[in-house]
């Protein structure tokens, strides 16, 4: 029988074409994943790669379920280094584990302590830990502040994105005034409500909200210069049924100057290209469902990769020239990871990874590709080789 690492490579046939190579970073009997595509998984040197570890799959997390938090040392035979634990996690985004921007040795993750969600800040070299009394969603470019939303409400309305263990006090309220997006001081944990769910709902939506629409926020991301942030305003009512409608808002860092970047109801994955531009999969009356580049606070919008990036995916920029992206499972249940060259239109496949049929719904295993700081490596989550694990795709571009 082939060694496990060799079998893992053969399970990803497209990854062997060209210069890129694939290797499995984590192994069973436990399962490993990172989560979302817009967090800093690599340390600044590219040596250490963060991950979550869990002992089960294929069901929702319960209040008593604990995961381990750690990192892989790619400079020491992919050795697992344990950092701690979390009781505040989900399948899509883990526990918001990430390196602090600008730091060589500090990481953060969310947890539940004494009935409340909190955030730990841990030094990976010394082990020193401090805890602030608020969870976080995304960090500012200087790492000094964060924004967050209500993970209690998310656990009710979008299983797979919220945290179990703390009931939502607004469960019966359709449009709460006292929850929304908070700014969090990463030194003190002090937080201030910037935009409430009711604030967003009061901004007119010309088609009209459906009857009994319940509103929430999800998917927050601060701009590269720290001056604005994105959030998705979502709601589900009689018309939406099991689905939901969406508007993409941007706002100033203090919560003022709200602007609807995409008003058409179907914004999905997005990323800041630079402080003025946002790439997002969305529906637009000009071209339908496509990736669009929006210029913030204007009506300027253009299609990106019209005939190449033709399906929804988790997109990031390696630089303004290359977009790293993936797909959901295709008809053969393969998830395809690729690069797209904005200038030339070239599509460069990085790998095609099979998603077993039991990985679906809330506990699906999206690849969520994340790049190294120098843009030469990518890490993905994949279940193609006997359970979700991390895989490193190396030499994707020459430096």
C-alpha positions as CSV (number, residue, x, y, z in Angstrom):
1,X,0.0,0.0,0.0
2,X,1.2,3.5,-0.8
3,X,2.2,5.7,2.2
4,X,-0.6,8.0,3.4
5,X,1.0,11.1,2.1
6,X,1.5,9.6,-1.4
7,X,-2.1,8.4,-1.4
8,X,-3.3,11.9,-0.5
9,X,-1.4,13.3,-3.5
10,X,-2.9,10.8,-5.9
11,X,-6.4,11.6,-4.6
12,X,-5.9,15.1,-6.1
13,X,-5.1,14.4,-9.7
14,X,-5.2,18.0,-11.1
15,X,-2.8,19.2,-8.4
16,X,0.0,17.2,-10.0
17,X,-0.2,19.0,-13.3
18,X,2.3,21.8,-13.8
19,X,4.6,23.1,-11.2
20,X,2.3,23.0,-8.1
21,X,2.5,20.1,-5.6
22,X,0.2,18.9,-2.9
23,X,0.9,17.4,0.5
24,X,-1.3,16.4,3.4
25,X,-0.4,18.5,6.5
26,X,-2.7,16.8,9.1
27,X,-3.8,13.3,9.7
28,X,-6.3,11.2,11.7
29,X,-7.6,9.7,13.8
30,X,-8.9,13.2,14.5
31,X,-10.1,15.7,11.9
32,X,-8.6,19.1,11.2
33,X,-9.7,22.2,9.4
34,X,-9.2,26.0,9.5
35,X,-12.4,27.5,8.1
36,X,-12.9,30.8,6.3
37,X,-10.8,32.1,3.4
38,X,-10.4,35.7,4.6
39,X,-8.3,35.1,7.8
40,X,-4.6,35.0,8.4
41,X,-3.8,31.3,8.7
42,X,0.0,31.6,8.1
43,X,2.4,33.3,10.3
44,X,4.5,36.1,8.5
45,X,7.3,33.6,7.7
46,X,5.0,31.1,6.1
47,X,6.3,28.3,8.4
48,X,3.4,27.9,10.9
49,X,-0.1,27.1,9.8
50,X,-3.1,27.4,12.2
51,X,-5.8,24.7,12.5
52,X,-8.6,23.4,14.5
53,X,-8.9,19.7,15.7
54,X,-12.1,17.8,16.4
55,X,-12.9,14.2,17.2
56,X,-16.2,13.9,15.3
57,X,-17.9,15.0,12.1
58,X,-21.4,15.0,10.4
59,X,-23.5,16.7,13.1
60,X,-24.0,20.2,14.6
61,X,-21.7,21.3,17.5
62,X,-23.3,21.0,20.9
63,X,-22.7,23.2,23.9
64,X,-20.4,20.6,25.5
65,X,-18.3,19.9,22.4
66,X,-14.7,21.2,22.7
67,X,-12.1,21.5,19.9
68,X,-8.4,21.8,20.2
69,X,-6.6,24.8,18.7
70,X,-3.1,24.5,17.3
71,X,-0.7,24.9,14.4
72,X,1.4,22.8,12.0
73,X,5.1,23.4,12.0
74,X,6.0,22.9,8.3
75,X,9.7,23.4,9.2
76,X,9.6,20.3,11.5
77,X,8.0,17.5,9.6
78,X,4.5,19.1,9.9
79,X,4.5,18.7,13.7
80,X,1.3,19.5,15.5
81,X,1.7,22.2,18.2
82,X,-1.2,22.4,20.6
83,X,-2.2,25.9,21.7
84,X,-5.4,25.5,23.6
85,X,-9.1,24.7,23.3
86,X,-12.4,26.3,22.3
87,X,-16.1,25.8,23.2
88,X,-17.2,28.5,20.7
89,X,-16.9,27.1,17.1
90,X,-18.7,26.1,14.0
91,X,-18.0,24.0,10.9
92,X,-17.6,26.9,8.4
93,X,-15.4,29.3,10.4
94,X,-14.0,27.3,13.3
95,X,-13.5,29.6,16.3
96,X,-12.2,32.6,14.3
97,X,-8.6,31.4,14.8
98,X,-6.2,33.8,13.1
99,X,-2.8,35.5,13.4
100,X,-2.9,39.1,14.6
101,X,-2.1,41.3,11.6
102,X,1.5,42.7,11.9
103,X,2.4,40.2,14.7
104,X,4.9,37.4,14.3
105,X,3.7,35.4,17.3
106,X,0.2,36.4,18.5
107,X,-2.9,34.5,17.5
108,X,-6.5,34.9,18.6
109,X,-9.5,32.7,18.8
110,X,-13.0,32.7,20.3
111,X,-14.1,30.6,23.3
112,X,-17.0,30.3,25.7
113,X,-16.1,30.9,29.4
114,X,-18.6,30.9,32.3
115,X,-21.5,31.2,29.9
116,X,-20.2,34.1,27.8
117,X,-18.3,34.2,24.5
118,X,-14.8,35.7,24.8
119,X,-11.6,36.0,22.8
120,X,-8.2,34.7,23.8
121,X,-5.0,36.4,22.6
122,X,-2.1,33.9,22.8
123,X,1.7,34.2,22.2
124,X,2.7,31.1,20.3
125,X,6.3,31.4,21.5
126,X,5.9,32.1,25.2
127,X,2.4,30.6,25.7
128,X,1.3,33.8,27.5
129,X,-2.5,34.2,27.2
130,X,-4.9,37.0,28.0
131,X,-8.6,37.0,27.5
132,X,-11.0,39.9,26.6
133,X,-14.8,39.7,27.4
134,X,-16.0,39.7,23.8
135,X,-15.7,37.4,20.8
136,X,-14.3,38.9,17.6
137,X,-15.2,38.4,13.9
138,X,-12.5,40.2,12.0
139,X,-9.4,42.2,13.0
140,X,-8.3,45.6,11.8
141,X,-5.1,45.9,9.7
142,X,-3.1,47.0,12.7
143,X,-4.6,44.4,15.0
144,X,-5.6,47.0,17.6
145,X,-9.4,46.6,17.2
146,X,-11.9,44.3,15.7
147,X,-15.6,44.1,14.8
148,X,-18.0,41.4,15.8
149,X,-21.7,40.4,15.4
150,X,-24.1,38.4,17.5
151,X,-23.1,34.7,17.4
152,X,-26.1,33.8,19.5
153,X,-28.4,35.0,16.8
154,X,-26.4,33.4,14.0
155,X,-26.7,30.0,15.7
156,X,-30.5,30.3,15.4
157,X,-30.7,31.7,11.9
158,X,-27.6,30.2,10.1
159,X,-26.4,27.0,11.8
160,X,-22.8,26.5,10.8
161,X,-21.9,30.2,11.5
162,X,-23.0,30.8,15.1
163,X,-22.0,29.2,18.4
164,X,-23.9,26.8,20.6
165,X,-24.1,27.2,24.3
166,X,-25.6,30.7,24.8
167,X,-29.3,31.2,24.0
168,X,-30.3,34.2,21.8
169,X,-32.2,36.7,24.0
170,X,-33.7,38.2,20.8
171,X,-34.9,34.9,19.3
172,X,-38.5,36.1,19.1
173,X,-37.6,39.6,17.8
174,X,-37.6,40.1,14.1
175,X,-35.6,43.4,14.0
176,X,-33.7,43.9,17.3
177,X,-32.4,47.4,18.3
178,X,-29.8,46.2,20.8
179,X,-27.6,43.9,18.6
180,X,-25.7,44.3,15.4
181,X,-22.0,45.1,14.8
182,X,-19.8,46.1,17.7
183,X,-16.3,47.6,17.6
184,X,-14.0,45.8,20.1
185,X,-10.9,47.2,21.7
186,X,-8.3,44.3,21.5
187,X,-6.5,45.6,24.6
188,X,-9.4,46.1,27.0
189,X,-12.2,44.2,25.4
190,X,-14.4,47.3,25.6
191,X,-17.0,47.3,22.8
192,X,-19.4,49.8,21.3
193,X,-22.4,49.1,19.1
194,X,-21.8,50.7,15.7
195,X,-24.7,49.6,13.6
196,X,-27.8,47.8,14.9
197,X,-29.9,45.4,13.0
198,X,-32.7,47.9,13.2
199,X,-30.4,50.6,11.7
200,X,-29.9,48.5,8.6
201,X,-33.5,47.4,8.3
202,X,-34.6,51.1,8.4
203,X,-32.6,51.8,5.2
204,X,-35.3,51.4,2.5
205,X,-35.4,48.2,0.5
206,X,-37.5,49.1,-2.6
207,X,-38.9,45.6,-3.3
208,X,-40.0,45.5,0.3
209,X,-39.2,43.0,3.1
210,X,-41.3,39.8,3.1
211,X,-43.8,39.2,5.8
212,X,-42.4,38.0,9.1
213,X,-38.9,38.7,8.0
214,X,-36.2,38.0,10.6
215,X,-33.1,40.1,10.2
216,X,-29.4,39.5,11.1
217,X,-25.8,40.4,10.1
218,X,-23.1,38.1,8.9
219,X,-19.7,38.1,7.1
220,X,-17.8,41.2,8.3
221,X,-14.5,42.4,6.9
222,X,-12.5,45.5,7.5
223,X,-10.9,47.4,4.5
224,X,-7.1,47.1,4.0
225,X,-6.6,50.7,5.3
226,X,-8.9,50.3,8.3
227,X,-11.2,53.1,7.3
228,X,-14.4,51.2,6.3
229,X,-15.9,47.7,6.8
230,X,-18.3,45.4,5.0
231,X,-21.2,43.5,6.3
232,X,-24.1,41.5,4.9
233,X,-27.6,42.4,6.0
234,X,-29.7,39.3,5.7
235,X,-33.3,38.4,6.3
236,X,-35.7,35.5,6.0
237,X,-39.5,35.7,5.9
238,X,-42.5,34.1,4.3
239,X,-41.2,34.7,0.8
240,X,-37.7,33.4,1.4
241,X,-38.7,30.2,3.1
242,X,-35.5,28.2,3.9
243,X,-33.4,30.7,2.0
244,X,-32.7,34.4,2.7
245,X,-32.2,37.7,1.0
246,X,-29.0,39.8,1.3
247,X,-27.7,43.4,0.9
248,X,-24.1,44.3,1.0
249,X,-23.4,47.4,3.1
250,X,-20.2,49.3,3.7
251,X,-19.7,51.7,6.6
252,X,-17.1,54.0,8.0
253,X,-15.0,52.5,10.9
254,X,-17.1,54.4,13.4
255,X,-20.3,52.9,11.9
256,X,-21.4,56.0,10.2
257,X,-21.7,56.7,6.4
258,X,-23.7,53.6,5.6
259,X,-23.7,52.7,1.9
260,X,-25.5,49.9,0.0
261,X,-22.9,48.5,-2.4
262,X,-25.1,45.8,-3.7
263,X,-28.9,46.3,-3.3
264,X,-30.1,43.4,-5.4
265,X,-30.6,40.8,-2.8
266,X,-28.1,38.1,-3.6
267,X,-24.6,39.0,-2.5
268,X,-22.4,36.0,-1.5
269,X,-18.7,35.7,-1.0
270,X,-16.6,38.9,-1.2
271,X,-13.1,40.3,-0.6
272,X,-11.6,43.8,-0.5
273,X,-9.2,44.2,-3.5
274,X,-8.0,47.5,-2.1
275,X,-9.5,50.2,0.1
276,X,-11.9,51.3,-2.7
277,X,-12.9,48.1,-4.5
278,X,-14.8,45.0,-3.5
279,X,-14.9,41.7,-5.5
280,X,-18.1,39.8,-4.8
281,X,-20.2,37.0,-6.3
282,X,-23.6,38.5,-6.8
283,X,-26.6,39.0,-9.1
284,X,-26.6,42.3,-11.1
285,X,-29.2,43.3,-13.8
286,X,-26.3,43.8,-16.3
287,X,-25.0,40.2,-16.5
288,X,-26.9,38.1,-13.9
289,X,-24.9,35.8,-11.5
290,X,-21.2,36.7,-11.8
291,X,-18.2,38.0,-10.0
292,X,-18.4,41.8,-9.9
293,X,-15.9,44.4,-8.9
294,X,-17.6,47.2,-7.1
295,X,-16.2,50.6,-6.4
296,X,-17.2,51.6,-2.9
297,X,-19.6,54.5,-2.5
298,X,-20.3,54.7,-6.3
299,X,-22.5,52.9,-8.8
300,X,-19.4,51.7,-10.7
301,X,-19.4,47.9,-11.2
302,X,-17.7,45.6,-13.7
303,X,-17.7,41.9,-14.4
304,X,-14.5,39.9,-13.5
305,X,-13.7,36.6,-15.2
306,X,-17.1,36.6,-17.0
307,X,-16.4,33.4,-19.0
308,X,-13.9,31.8,-16.6
309,X,-15.0,32.4,-13.0
310,X,-18.5,31.3,-13.9
311,X,-19.7,29.8,-10.5
312,X,-19.7,31.0,-6.9
313,X,-16.5,30.5,-4.9
314,X,-14.3,31.8,-2.0
315,X,-12.2,34.5,-3.6
316,X,-9.1,36.4,-2.4
317,X,-6.4,38.4,-4.2
318,X,-2.8,37.3,-4.1
319,X,-2.2,40.8,-5.6
320,X,-4.2,42.8,-8.1
321,X,-3.0,40.5,-10.8
322,X,-4.1,37.1,-9.5
323,X,-7.3,35.9,-7.8
324,X,-7.3,32.7,-5.8
325,X,-10.7,31.0,-5.9
326,X,-12.5,27.7,-5.7
327,X,-15.8,26.1,-6.5
328,X,-18.5,24.1,-4.6
329,X,-18.7,20.4,-5.6
330,X,-19.4,20.0,-9.4
331,X,-21.5,17.2,-10.9
332,X,-18.7,14.7,-10.1
333,X,-18.6,16.3,-6.5
334,X,-15.1,17.7,-7.2
335,X,-14.1,21.0,-5.6
336,X,-11.8,22.9,-8.0
337,X,-9.1,25.3,-6.7
338,X,-7.6,27.6,-9.2
339,X,-5.9,30.9,-9.9
340,X,-7.3,33.5,-12.3
341,X,-5.1,36.1,-14.0
342,X,-7.1,39.4,-14.2
343,X,-5.1,40.9,-17.0
344,X,-4.7,37.9,-19.3
345,X,-7.8,35.9,-18.4
346,X,-5.7,32.8,-17.8
347,X,-7.1,30.1,-15.4
348,X,-4.5,28.0,-13.7
349,X,-5.9,24.9,-12.0
350,X,-4.3,24.0,-8.6
351,X,-6.3,20.9,-7.7
352,X,-9.5,19.1,-7.9
353,X,-10.6,17.5,-4.6
354,X,-13.5,15.1,-4.2
355,X,-16.2,15.9,-1.7
356,X,-17.8,12.7,-0.4
357,X,-21.6,13.0,-0.4
358,X,-21.9,12.9,3.4
359,X,-20.1,16.3,3.5
360,X,-23.1,18.5,2.8
361,X,-25.2,21.3,4.3
362,X,-24.0,22.6,7.6
363,X,-21.1,20.2,7.9
364,X,-19.9,20.4,4.4
365,X,-16.1,20.8,3.9
366,X,-15.5,23.8,1.6
367,X,-11.9,24.1,0.5
368,X,-11.7,27.8,1.5
369,X,-8.3,28.4,-0.1
370,X,-5.9,30.6,2.0
371,X,-2.5,31.9,0.7
372,X,0.8,32.4,2.4
373,X,2.1,35.9,2.9
374,X,4.4,35.6,-0.1
375,X,1.7,34.2,-2.4
376,X,3.6,31.0,-3.3
377,X,1.6,28.5,-1.2
378,X,-2.1,27.7,-0.5
379,X,-3.7,25.7,2.2
380,X,-7.1,24.2,1.8
381,X,-9.5,22.1,3.9
382,X,-10.6,18.9,2.1
383,X,-12.3,15.6,3.0
384,X,-11.2,13.7,-0.1
385,X,-8.9,11.3,1.8
386,X,-10.8,9.9,4.7
387,X,-12.1,12.9,6.7
388,X,-11.5,16.6,6.7
389,X,-7.8,17.5,6.9
390,X,-5.5,20.4,5.8
391,X,-3.5,20.2,2.5
392,X,-0.7,22.4,1.3
393,X,-0.5,23.3,-2.3
394,X,3.1,24.6,-2.9
395,X,4.9,26.4,-5.7
396,X,1.7,27.9,-7.1
397,X,3.6,31.0,-8.4
398,X,7.3,31.8,-8.6
399,X,8.4,34.6,-6.3
